[in-house]
Amino acid sequence: MSKEIESYKLGRVQVRITETDDPDKFRVDCNDGTYHSEFTVRRYEYENYKRHMNQKITLAYNKQYDEE
């Protein structure tokens, strides 16, 4: 199991950041109970653009509900 770096809530979305086999990348796992998304980000992006990443996650999840 990958080591957890951070876990937090963005509204109704639970975000979990874990290590990957590549020391320069992290796995981002997002789940709101209905939709699940998983992607990787470079360590640099996570450390320097976390706010932007969180905005994109929030917008993507909101869009899922708008399309229903």
Secondary structure, DSSP 8 states (H G I E B T S, - for coil): ---EEEEEEETTEEEEEEE-SSTTEEEEEEE-SS-EEEEEEEHHHHHHSHHHHHHHHHHHHHHHHHT-
